[in-house]
Amino acid sequence: MRTTGDPSTGASATLSDPGRPLAVAFSGGADSTALLLAALRAWPGRAVHALHVHHGLQAAADAFAEHALARCADWGVACRVLPVQVRRVRGDSVEEQARLARHAALGRAARELGCAWLLLGHHADDQAESLLLALLRGAGPAGLAAMPAAASRAGVWLGRPLLECSARRLRAELDAAGVPYVLDPMNEQAQLRRSRIRHELLPVLEALEPAWRTTLGRSAALCAQAADQLRAQAASDLAACQGEAGLRLERLAALEPARRAQVLRAWLAESGLRSNAAQIDNLLRQIAAPPGAAVRVGIADARLWREGEWLRCEPGDGGPL
């Protein structure tokens, strides 16, 4: 797996480069077990570190950590357990907050260990589920792009080598080899939307279109290409509209509405603010009002206001990306 360059640094990385150690996110489940064993086979002699995140969200969390440590001891792999606290934020699911906490802990540990790459065990079924979840949220191309095979995040390359493998195949290979793995009961909880998609919707797709993993993966890849083009256009437009005081409203108004929305989204993201379609639409309506009209948009606890020809933003402490 080879990356493109990191746009922020110009750096590039190749997964097969043995010069630096490799980190693998290891939950002890089937997917991460298959990934860790594959990494050990692919790079014998290379330093591989297993990173196990301990959320403490369920009674079995301690047992999962013990399993991860035991398996790594059997295979001669260094394993680090990473305890995290899941922050409860109104409007976000516990599952989403756990994901954010998990990725932050994994990235931090990989950097501390000097790893160029952090490998994640997401497979073709996960990719399809992510695309379907994004569709149900009404996401645009960036959300429908689902998970990239490789991406740079805060100085570490994230790699997902299993995106073309099915969950069924991974588990069958482990079972045939007699390799133990844990079963996460959260994957069976009917109240979680991803779990319902996995157990109720995907079997229907299997009956309608046996190649659903491939076709949905192709759709995600096409959306990723479209999202890249939109980001490039937004970056160019933002550079033309932005100044030290904020956004020049006259230049912003000269853009087509769709490009205007992309500029606002990119500008807010620069301040670490997540915005949704309703917030962007509300902001577009308010800045189109006559000069002097107040701007009131709830995006975390940021303060947005009009000051002469400028739209200004003062981020608060909430809503980090």
C-alpha positions as CSV (number, residue, x, y, z in Angstrom):
1,M,0.0,0.0,0.0
2,R,1.5,3.3,-1.1
3,T,0.2,6.7,-0.2
4,T,0.0,9.9,-2.0
5,G,1.8,12.8,-0.4
6,D,0.4,14.5,2.7
7,P,-0.8,17.9,1.5
8,S,0.2,19.6,4.7
9,T,3.8,18.4,4.7
10,G,4.6,17.0,1.3
11,A,5.6,13.7,2.9
12,S,4.8,10.3,1.5
13,A,5.1,6.9,2.9
14,T,5.2,3.3,1.8
15,L,3.8,0.6,4.0
16,S,6.5,-1.9,2.9
17,D,9.3,0.4,4.1
18,P,10.9,-1.5,7.0
19,G,12.8,1.5,8.3
20,R,10.3,2.4,11.1
21,P,8.1,0.2,13.4
22,L,4.5,-0.6,12.6
23,A,1.5,-0.2,14.9
24,V,-1.6,-2.4,14.6
25,A,-4.9,-1.5,16.4
26,F,-5.7,-4.8,18.1
27,S,-9.1,-5.3,19.8
28,G,-8.7,-9.0,20.0
29,G,-11.7,-9.5,17.7
30,A,-11.6,-11.5,14.4
31,D,-10.8,-8.6,12.1
32,S,-7.9,-7.1,14.1
33,T,-6.6,-10.6,14.9
34,A,-6.4,-11.4,11.2
35,L,-4.7,-8.1,10.5
36,L,-2.1,-8.5,13.2
37,L,-1.2,-12.1,12.1
38,A,-1.1,-10.9,8.4
39,A,1.3,-8.1,9.4
40,L,3.6,-10.5,11.3
41,R,3.7,-12.8,8.2
42,A,4.2,-9.9,5.7
43,W,7.1,-8.3,7.7
44,P,9.0,-10.9,9.7
45,G,11.7,-9.2,11.7
46,R,10.1,-5.8,11.6
47,A,9.1,-4.2,14.9
48,V,5.3,-4.5,15.2
49,H,3.4,-3.0,18.1
50,A,-0.1,-4.0,19.0
51,L,-2.3,-1.3,20.5
52,H,-5.4,-2.3,22.5
53,V,-7.9,0.5,23.5
54,H,-9.7,-0.1,26.8
55,H,-12.9,1.9,26.7
56,G,-14.4,0.5,29.9
57,L,-17.8,0.8,28.3
58,Q,-18.8,-2.8,29.0
59,A,-18.3,-5.5,31.6
60,A,-16.1,-7.6,29.3
61,A,-13.6,-4.8,28.7
62,D,-11.0,-6.1,31.2
63,A,-11.3,-9.6,29.7
64,F,-10.8,-8.2,26.2
65,A,-7.6,-6.5,27.4
66,E,-6.4,-9.7,29.1
67,H,-7.1,-11.7,25.9
68,A,-5.1,-9.2,23.8
69,L,-2.1,-9.3,26.1
70,A,-2.2,-13.1,26.2
71,R,-2.4,-13.5,22.4
72,C,0.4,-11.0,21.9
73,A,2.6,-12.8,24.5
74,D,2.0,-16.1,22.5
75,W,3.0,-14.5,19.3
76,G,6.0,-12.5,20.7
77,V,4.4,-9.1,20.0
78,A,4.7,-6.0,22.2
79,C,1.2,-5.0,23.3
80,R,0.2,-1.7,24.9
81,V,-3.2,-1.3,26.6
82,L,-4.6,2.3,26.1
83,P,-7.2,3.3,28.7
84,V,-9.6,6.0,27.4
85,Q,-12.4,8.1,28.8
86,V,-15.4,8.4,26.5
87,R,-16.7,12.0,26.6
88,R,-20.5,12.3,26.5
89,V,-21.6,15.0,24.1
90,R,-25.2,16.0,23.6
91,G,-26.3,15.1,20.0
92,D,-23.5,12.5,19.4
93,S,-23.9,8.8,20.1
94,V,-21.7,7.0,22.6
95,E,-20.5,4.9,19.6
96,E,-19.3,8.1,17.8
97,Q,-17.6,9.5,20.9
98,A,-15.9,6.1,21.6
99,R,-14.6,6.1,18.0
100,L,-13.1,9.6,18.4
101,A,-11.5,8.7,21.7
102,R,-10.1,5.4,20.2
103,H,-8.6,7.1,17.2
104,A,-7.0,9.9,19.4
105,A,-5.4,7.3,21.7
106,L,-4.2,5.1,18.9
107,G,-2.6,8.0,17.0
108,R,-0.9,9.3,20.1
109,A,0.5,5.9,21.0
110,A,1.7,5.3,17.4
111,R,3.5,8.7,17.4
112,E,5.1,7.9,20.8
113,L,6.4,4.6,19.4
114,G,7.9,6.3,16.3
115,C,5.6,4.4,13.9
116,A,5.0,5.7,10.4
117,W,1.9,3.6,10.0
118,L,-1.1,2.6,12.2
119,L,-3.0,-0.3,10.6
120,L,-6.7,-0.7,11.2
121,G,-8.7,-3.9,10.7
122,H,-11.7,-2.4,8.7
123,H,-12.9,-4.8,6.0
124,A,-15.3,-4.7,3.1
125,D,-18.4,-5.2,5.2
126,D,-17.4,-2.2,7.5
127,Q,-16.9,-0.1,4.4
128,A,-20.4,-0.9,3.1
129,E,-21.9,-0.3,6.5
130,S,-20.2,3.1,6.7
131,L,-21.6,4.1,3.3
132,L,-25.1,3.0,4.2
133,L,-24.9,4.9,7.5
134,A,-23.8,8.0,5.7
135,L,-26.7,7.6,3.2
136,L,-29.1,7.5,6.1
137,R,-27.6,10.6,7.6
138,G,-28.1,12.4,4.3
139,A,-24.3,12.9,3.9
140,G,-22.6,14.5,0.9
141,P,-19.7,13.1,-1.2
142,A,-17.2,13.4,1.7
143,G,-19.4,11.3,4.0
144,L,-20.2,8.8,1.3
145,A,-16.5,8.4,0.5
146,A,-16.5,6.2,3.7
147,M,-13.1,5.1,4.8
148,P,-9.9,5.6,2.7
149,A,-7.4,2.8,2.3
150,A,-4.7,5.2,3.4
151,A,-4.7,8.7,4.9
152,S,-2.4,10.9,6.9
153,R,-3.7,12.0,10.3
154,A,-1.6,14.1,12.7
155,G,1.7,12.8,11.6
156,V,0.8,9.1,11.3
157,W,-0.4,7.2,8.2
158,L,-3.6,5.2,8.7
159,G,-3.7,2.1,6.6
160,R,-6.7,-0.2,6.0
161,P,-5.3,-3.2,4.1
162,L,-8.4,-5.4,4.5
163,L,-11.0,-3.1,2.8
164,E,-11.4,-5.6,0.0
165,C,-11.8,-8.7,2.3
166,S,-15.1,-9.8,3.6
167,A,-15.8,-10.4,7.3
168,R,-16.9,-14.0,6.4
169,R,-13.6,-14.8,4.8
170,L,-11.5,-13.4,7.6
171,R,-13.4,-15.4,10.2
172,A,-13.4,-18.6,8.2
173,E,-9.6,-18.4,7.9
174,L,-9.1,-17.9,11.6
175,D,-11.6,-20.7,12.4
176,A,-9.8,-23.1,10.1
177,A,-6.5,-22.3,11.7
178,G,-7.9,-22.6,15.2
179,V,-6.9,-19.0,16.1
180,P,-9.0,-17.7,19.1
181,Y,-10.6,-14.3,19.0
182,V,-13.2,-12.4,21.1
183,L,-16.8,-11.6,20.2
184,D,-17.9,-8.1,21.1
185,P,-21.5,-8.2,22.5
186,M,-21.9,-4.5,21.4
187,N,-22.0,-5.8,17.8
188,E,-25.2,-7.6,18.6
189,Q,-27.0,-4.8,20.3
190,A,-30.2,-4.1,18.3
191,Q,-30.4,-0.4,19.4
192,L,-27.2,0.4,17.5
193,R,-27.9,1.4,13.9
194,R,-24.8,-0.2,12.6
195,S,-25.7,-3.5,14.2
196,R,-29.1,-3.4,12.7
197,I,-27.7,-2.7,9.2
198,R,-25.3,-5.6,9.7
199,H,-27.9,-8.1,10.8
200,E,-31.0,-7.0,9.1
201,L,-30.2,-5.0,5.9
202,L,-27.0,-6.6,4.6
203,P,-28.7,-10.1,4.3
204,V,-31.3,-8.5,2.1
205,L,-28.6,-6.9,0.0
206,E,-26.9,-10.3,-0.2
207,A,-30.0,-11.7,-1.7
208,L,-30.6,-8.8,-4.1
209,E,-26.9,-8.3,-5.2
210,P,-24.3,-10.9,-4.2
211,A,-21.5,-8.5,-5.2
212,W,-22.7,-5.7,-2.9
213,R,-19.3,-5.4,-1.2
214,T,-17.7,-4.6,-4.5
215,T,-20.4,-2.3,-5.8
216,L,-20.8,-0.3,-2.6
217,G,-17.0,-0.1,-2.3
218,R,-16.9,1.3,-5.9
219,S,-19.5,3.9,-5.0
220,A,-17.5,5.0,-2.0
221,A,-14.3,5.3,-4.2
222,L,-16.2,7.4,-6.7
223,C,-17.6,9.7,-3.9
224,A,-14.0,10.0,-2.6
225,Q,-12.9,11.3,-6.0
226,A,-15.7,13.8,-6.1
227,A,-15.0,14.9,-2.5
228,D,-11.3,15.5,-3.4
229,Q,-12.4,17.7,-6.3
230,L,-14.8,19.7,-4.1
231,R,-12.1,20.2,-1.4
232,A,-9.7,21.5,-4.0
233,Q,-12.2,23.9,-5.4
234,A,-13.2,25.0,-1.8
235,A,-9.6,25.6,-0.9
236,S,-9.1,27.8,-3.9
237,D,-12.3,29.8,-3.3
238,L,-11.5,30.1,0.4
239,A,-8.1,31.6,-0.4
240,A,-9.8,34.2,-2.6
241,C,-12.4,35.1,0.1
242,Q,-10.3,34.9,3.2
243,G,-8.4,37.7,5.0
244,E,-7.0,38.4,8.4
245,A,-10.4,39.6,9.7
246,G,-12.3,36.6,8.4
247,L,-14.3,36.1,5.2
248,R,-15.0,39.0,2.7
249,L,-18.7,38.9,2.3
250,E,-18.7,40.6,-1.1
251,R,-16.4,37.9,-2.6
252,L,-18.3,35.1,-0.9
253,A,-21.6,36.5,-2.4
254,A,-20.1,36.4,-5.9
255,L,-19.8,32.6,-5.8
256,E,-22.5,30.2,-6.8
257,P,-24.5,29.0,-3.8
258,A,-23.0,25.5,-3.8
259,R,-19.5,26.9,-3.8
260,R,-20.4,29.4,-1.2
261,A,-21.5,26.6,1.1
262,Q,-18.3,24.7,0.5
263,V,-16.2,27.8,1.4
264,L,-18.1,28.2,4.7
265,R,-17.7,24.6,5.6
266,A,-13.9,24.7,4.9
267,W,-13.6,28.0,6.8
268,L,-15.3,26.6,9.9
269,A,-13.2,23.4,9.6
270,E,-10.1,25.5,9.8
271,S,-11.2,26.7,13.2
272,G,-11.9,23.1,14.3
273,L,-15.7,23.4,14.0
274,R,-17.9,20.6,12.7
275,S,-20.9,21.9,10.7
276,N,-23.9,20.2,9.2
277,A,-26.0,21.0,6.2
278,A,-28.7,22.7,8.3
279,Q,-26.2,25.0,10.0
280,I,-24.6,26.0,6.7
281,D,-28.0,26.7,5.1
282,N,-28.9,28.8,8.1
283,L,-25.6,30.7,7.9
284,L,-26.1,31.3,4.2
285,R,-29.5,32.8,4.8
286,Q,-28.3,35.1,7.5
287,I,-25.3,36.5,5.7
288,A,-27.6,37.2,2.7
289,A,-29.6,39.6,4.9
290,P,-29.1,43.4,4.7
291,P,-25.9,44.8,6.2
292,G,-26.3,45.2,10.0
293,A,-28.5,42.2,10.5
294,A,-27.2,40.0,13.3
295,V,-25.7,36.6,12.6
296,R,-26.9,33.9,15.0
297,V,-25.8,30.3,14.2
298,G,-25.4,27.6,16.8
299,I,-22.1,25.8,15.9
300,A,-20.8,24.3,19.1
301,D,-20.1,27.4,21.3
302,A,-18.4,29.4,18.6
303,R,-19.3,33.1,18.1
304,L,-20.0,34.2,14.5
305,W,-20.8,37.8,13.6
306,R,-20.8,40.3,10.8
307,E,-18.4,43.2,11.0
308,G,-18.7,45.6,8.1
309,E,-17.7,43.7,5.0
310,W,-16.4,40.7,7.0
311,L,-17.9,37.6,8.5
312,R,-15.9,36.7,11.6
313,C,-15.6,33.6,13.8
314,E,-14.3,33.1,17.3
315,P,-14.3,29.4,18.2
316,G,-15.2,28.3,21.7
317,D,-14.1,25.1,23.5
318,G,-16.7,22.8,22.1
319,G,-17.2,20.9,18.8
320,P,-13.6,19.8,18.0
321,L,-13.1,17.8,14.8
